[in-house]
Amino acid sequence: MAAVTAGAASAELVIGWCIFGLLLLDWANANVSKQIEDTVLYGYYTLYSVILFCVFFWIPFVYFYYEEKDDDDTSKCTQIKTALKYTLGFAVICALLLLVGAFVPLNVPHNKNSTEWEKVKFLFEELGSSHGLAALSFSISSLTLIGMLAAITYTAYGMSALPLNLIKGTRSAAYERLENTEDIEEVEQHIQTIKSKSKDGRPLPARDKRALKQFEERLRTLRKRERHLEFIENSWWTKFCGALRPLKIMWGIFFILVALLFVISLFLSNLDKALHSAGIDSGFIIFGANLSNPLNMLLPLLQTVFPLDYILITIIIMYFIFTSMAGIRNIGIWFFWIRLYKIRRGRTRPQALLFLCMILLLIVLHTSYMIYSLAPQYVMYGSQNYLIESNVTSNDTKGNTTISVPKRCDADAPEDQCTVTRTYLFLHKFWFFSAAYYFGNWAFLGVFLIGLIVSCCKGKKSVIEGVDEDSDISDDEPSVYSV
């Protein structure tokens, strides 16, 4: 379910970029270009409406349906009624977001000295002429803001935890089993010492009874660990993973290099906004790149060779999905300081899977803005060029001649020669959301650095990490935990 939901959301992004590629064809005159722009916009209407349906209707309904299913004496009719009752609350929230978006003022405060902002503001007003689009944009931006918080929590940490876990690997099952055996012997000695106090028939003091109960519980846990360690040590999967150890190290190095590339690009892009944007009143929107970053230079270059830029965009989205899943698996699903669910291979509850789907969907939704942060030039104009007149001195004519020279599209380009993407206008319709995304990017960088330090300081994971906490794990059916 998680893969389907995240895959659908990532497909939405790739389809959007593919449709936008039609806008760059030479034969597209004003009328044809306008028709294609409207087609792209209607495509976003449809896809974003599907996302709203999944977030506010489908996932809540299935979640509460399974919550009621835990009660054995509940009939299916009662489960459906209860699920619909709670889903109605989410439908009310969706309706409120649409109403607020439809009537929120679109007069954006701006810096009067910034002529670039005034120029692009016309495009926002043109896009915002429909209240239906404003309502949908506000709702999606609200979900994207939640996705930003999820990305800061899970993706930023996963970008450091995933590669370092692959590089460090897990502890040896044989070594852990030896340590576990020594712990069992030590606990058994403590139990024998306490029991020896009551050999003469005297009752144990309350303090010794509590200690004995704790030691017996500890002994049961250690013996359970012993069975799992023995199973894993003799498992063919453990031997297979050991043979793939060099490949895991290579993947870990590759992932950490990709993470550093993203972090450097995001830092340079945010620094560019801090230095050259129109300010917080405009949502730190920047028109063109004054500080170049690797991805912002690479994507327009790849766009000249179809479909290399789409392949890279897909790789970026899948990378965010994998790192987000790694972060969720390491941290778990929390609501502030309350842990709701743990993600465990083969033992995750259906409700936890639905939460996982929801989180991944929101993170991929936020990826739309993350790609803009990584490559603003590509998101705004792609590889579009426009012609400018330039005077050149010719030796043959012994005078100046005027020639047309192509220049990369930016905010100074004529409106009839460069087309701003619909997704850019859609994402930046409300300046306060753009401002929140800007500060969220700084938080993302900070959490990544903290996660990198924590992951470097942490030792190797136990090959059966989680067995101590999972009281519902069957002793008769141990499973392989190493990855």
N, C-alpha and C positions, 0 to 999 in steps of 0.2 A: 504493500500500500504506500509506503514511504517512497519507494523508487518510482512508482507510477505518478504520484503527486508531484514530486520534485522534477521528474522528467517532463511532465506536462508543462510545468512552469518554465523550465529551461527551453523547451520547444517554442514556447510563446516568444521568448526573447530572440531566438534565432530566426523565426519566421518574420518578426518585425524588421530585423536587419536585412533579410533577403528582399522583402518588399521595398524597403528603402533604397536598395541597390538600383531599382528601376528608375529612381529619380535622377540618377547620374548619367543617363543615356543622352547622347547628343540630339536625338530626334524629338526629345520631349519639349514641345512648345508650351506656352503659358496655359492654354486650356487643358492639354493632356497632362501637364504637370499638376494642375489643380485637381483633376480627376483622380490621379494616382494618390495625391496627398489625402484626398477625402477617403479613398479606399483604405489607405493605411490607417487613417483615424477610425473608420468604422471597424477595421480589424481589431484595433486596440479596444474599442467599445465592447466587442464580443468577448475577447479573451479576458479582459479585466472583469467583465460581468460574470464570467465563469468562475474566476478567482473569488469574487464576492460570494457567489453561491456556495462554493466549497467551504469558505471560512465561516460564514454566518448561518449556513443551513445544513449542508451535508455532514461535515465533520462533527458539529455539535449533536446532531440527531443520532449518529452512529455511536458517539461517545456515551451519551446518556442511555441509549438502548442497551449497551453492554453493561453499564452500571446497574441497571435494573435486572439484567440477566443473571447477575451474581446471586440473586435471591431465587432459590429453587422453587418456591411456591408461587412465583409470579407468572401469570399467563402472558402470552405474546401480545394479546390485545392491551393488557395493562402496561406492558413495556413500551408499546408504541405510543399510547396516550401520554405516559409520563415523559417520554423522549420529546414528543411534540410540544408538551407544555414548557419544558425548559428551552427548547429550540426557539419558541416564540419570543423569549427574552432576547436572544441573539438577533432575531429578526427586527425587534424594536430598536436595538442599538444600530443596526444597519440602516434602518429608516431615518434615525436621528442624524447619522453621519451624512446621508444623502440630502436631508433637509438643510442642515447647516452649510454643506457645500454649495447648495443651490442659491442660498441667500447671503452668504458671506460677502462682504465688500471686496471688490476686485481692484479698487484704487490703491495701488501699491505705493507707499512712500518711497521716494528716490532722491538721489543726490542731483540737484539741479545743474551742477557743473559737469555732470557726466553725460555727454551727448550720446555716447554709445548705449547707455541704459535707455534713454528716451527713444532711441531708434528701435531697439529690440522690444520695448514695451508695446509698441503698436502690434507686434506679432502676438503677444500675449492677449491683448484686447480682442484681436481678431479671433484667436482661438477660443476666448472666453465669451463669445457672443451667445453661446448656447448655455442655458442654465443646467441642462442635462449633463453636458460635459463637465461643468464646474462641480456638480454634485458627485459624479463618478471620480473625477480627479481628486477631490477632497477625501473621499472614502479610501481610494487606493493609496493616497499619500499618508493617511492615518495608519493603514496597515503596513506601509513601507517604513514608517517611523517605529512601529513595533518590531518589524524585521531588523531594523538597525540595532535595536537593543539586543535582540537575539544574536545578531552577528558579532556585536561587541563582546557578548558573554561567551558564546560557543566558538564561532569561527576564528576569532582572534587568538583564543587559547589553542584551538585545534591546529592552527597553522604552525605553532611551535611544538605542540605535544606530539603530533603525528610523526613528523620526520625524526625527532629525537628518540621516540619510542622504537621506531624502526632501526635506528642506528645502534641504540643500546641493547635492544632485545630484552629477553626475560632471563630470570635466574635459572640455574641448572636444577632440573627436577631431582636428580640424585643428591645434590648438595642440600636442597631444601628438605629432602626426606631424612637425611642424616641429622640435620638440626631438629627436625620434628621429633625424631626418635629420642634424642637427648631431652627435649622438653617433656615428652611423655614420661620418661623415667624420673625426671625431677618432680613432676606433679604427683606421680604415684608414691614417691617417698614422702611428700608432704601429707598425702591422704593417710598413709600408714602411720605417720607420726601422730596425727590427730586421733585416729582410731585407737591407737595404743593407750591413750589416756583413759579410755572407758573399759579396758579389759577387766578391771576388778569390779565391774558392775556400777561404778559411779556414773551418773549422767553427765553429758558434756555441757559445758557452759554455753550460753547463747552465742557468745563471740566465736567459739570453736565450731558451733553448728553452722553459723553463717559462712565461716571460712571453708568448712568441709563441703558445703553446698556449692560454693564458688569453684573449688578445686575439682569437684566431680563434673560440673558443667564444662570447665576448661578441658578436662580429660576427654569428654565426649567430642568436643570440637577438634581436639588434636587427633583423635582416632579417626574422625571423619576426614581430616586433612590427609592422614596416612593412607587411607584407601584411595583418595583421589590422586595423591602423588604417585602411588604405586601404579595406578591405571595409566596415568600420563607418561610415566617413565617407560612403560612397556608398549605404548601406543605407536602405531606406524605413522600417525600424523605428526607426532613429535619428531620422529626421525626424518620425515619428509621436510618439515619446517627447518630442521637443522641443516639439511642439504641446501635449502634456499637462503641461508643466512647471508652469503655475499650479495645476493640479489637484493635482499631487504636493505642492506647497508647502502647499496647504490641508489635505490629508490629514496631512501632517507636523505641522502646528500642532494639528490635532485630536488626533492620537495623543499628542503631548507633553502636552496638557491632560488627556487621560484618564489618562496615566501619573502625572501630578501628583496627580490625584484619588485614584487607588489608593494612592499613597505616603502622602498625608496621612491617608487613612482607616486604612491599616495602622499608621501611627505612633501615631495617637490610640488605636486599639484595643489595641496593645501597651503603650502608656503606661498605659491603664486597667487592664490586667492587672498591670502592675508596681506600681500604687498600691493596687488594691482586690481583688486575687485572694487566694486562700487560701494562696499560696506555692508553692514548688517541689515540696513533698511532694504536692500535689494536681494538679501539672501546670499551674499558673497558670490553673486554670479559674476563670472569672468568671461570675456568675449575674446577667445583666442588664448594661446599659451605664450606667456612671456618667459617662463622657465621651462625648458623642454625636459621631459622625462622619457625613459626608454620606451614604455608602452605607447605613449602619445606619438612618438616618432615611428614606431614599428607598425601600428595598425593601419594608418593611411598608406604606408608603403606596401603592405600586404594586400590592400584593397585593389591595387592595380592588377593583381593576378588572382582571378576568381578560382576557387573560393577560399583562399588562404586566410583571409580575415575572419570569415565565418567559422573556420576550423579553430582558429585561436580563441575566438569568443566562446565557442562550445567548450574548449579545454579549460578556459578560465572559470566558466560556470560549474563544470564538473569538479574542478579543483576546490571551489568554495563548498560544494556539496560534500565532498569527501572529508575535508577538514572540519566542516560543521558536524558531521556525524562522529568524527573522532573526538571533538570537543564534548558533544552530548554524551558519548559513551564514557568519557573520563569523569565528567562532572555530574551527570545525571540531570533529571528534569526537576527544577526547583521553582517554587513560588516565594520570592524573597528569601527568607531564612528557612523555609519549610521544604524538605525534600519530598516531592510527590512520587516519583518513579525512578527506578534504575533500569538501564538498558543492558540486558544480558542475553548472550547468544542462546537462542532456543528457549528462553524462559521469560521473555518480556510479555507483560500483560497486554491485552488488546487496547486498553485505554492508553497505555504508554506509547504504543505504536501510533495511535491517532494523534497524541500530542507531538510525537516525532514528526509525523506528516505535516502538522500545522506549523511547527517551527521551521522545517525545511522549506515549506511553501513561502513563508514570510521572509526567510533569508534570501531565497532566490529572487523574490520580488524586490528586495533591497539591492540585489546585485545590479539591477538596472541603473540605479544611481551610483553604485560603486564603480561600474564601468565608466560612467561619465567622469567620476573623480580620477580614475586612472588615465583616461584618454579623452579629455574634454574636446580637443580639436576633432577627433574622429566622430564623437557622438553628435557634435553640432553640424559639421559640414562633410565629414568623410574625406574623400580625396578630391573634392570639387575644386576647380580653378576658375578664375575669371581673367579677362584680358584687360590690360592697362596699356596706355600709349606711352612709349618711351622714345626719346630723341637719341639717335645714334649718329655719330660722325662717320661719313663714308669717304674713303680715299678715292673712289672712282668718280663720284660726283663733286668731290671737294666741297661738301656742305653737310648739313644736318638732314637726316631723314627720320621719319616717324614710323616706328614698327610696333606691332602688338606683341606684348610679352605676357605669358601666362603667370598668374600669381595665385597662391593658395588662398582659398576663401577665408575671410575673417569678418569681424564686425564692420570694417570699412568697405566691404564689398557692396556693389549695387544689389538691391533687393531682387531685381529681375534676372540676375545672373547666378545667384547663389541661393539655395533652398535650405532653410533650417529644418532639421528633422522634426517630425511630429512628436517623437518620444522625448526629445529635449524640452519642447514646449509643454508637454504633458507633465513631465516631472517637476518643472520649475514654475508651475502656474501660481503657487502661493509662496510668497517670499519667506514666511516664517518657517515653513517646512524645509526650505533650502538652507536657512540659517541653522536649523536643528541638525540637518545632515552634515553641515560643515563642522560643527562642534563634535558631532558623533564620530567623524573621521579621526579627529585628534584623540578621542577616547579609545577608538579602535587601535591606533598606534600604541597608546600607552598600555592597553591590556596585552597586546602582542609582546611588548618588551617585558612586562611582568611575567607573562606566561613562559617566555623564553628563559628567563632567569630561574623560575621555579622548576621548569623541566630539566634544566642543566643541573640544578642542585639535587633533584630527586634521584634516588638510586634506581636500579633495575626493578621492574615489576615482578611480583611473584607469578610463577607459572599458573597458579590457581587463585589469582587475586579475586576476592569477592566471596570465597567459600566461607570465610569466617563470619560474614555478615548475612549470608543467605541461608536462613534456617529452613527454607522450603525446598532446598536441594535434596533430592533423594539419595540416600546412601547406597541404594542398590543399583542406581543408574548414573554413575559418574560420567561427566562429559569433559571433553578436552577444552581447556581455557586458553591455551597458548595460541598466539596469532603470529 
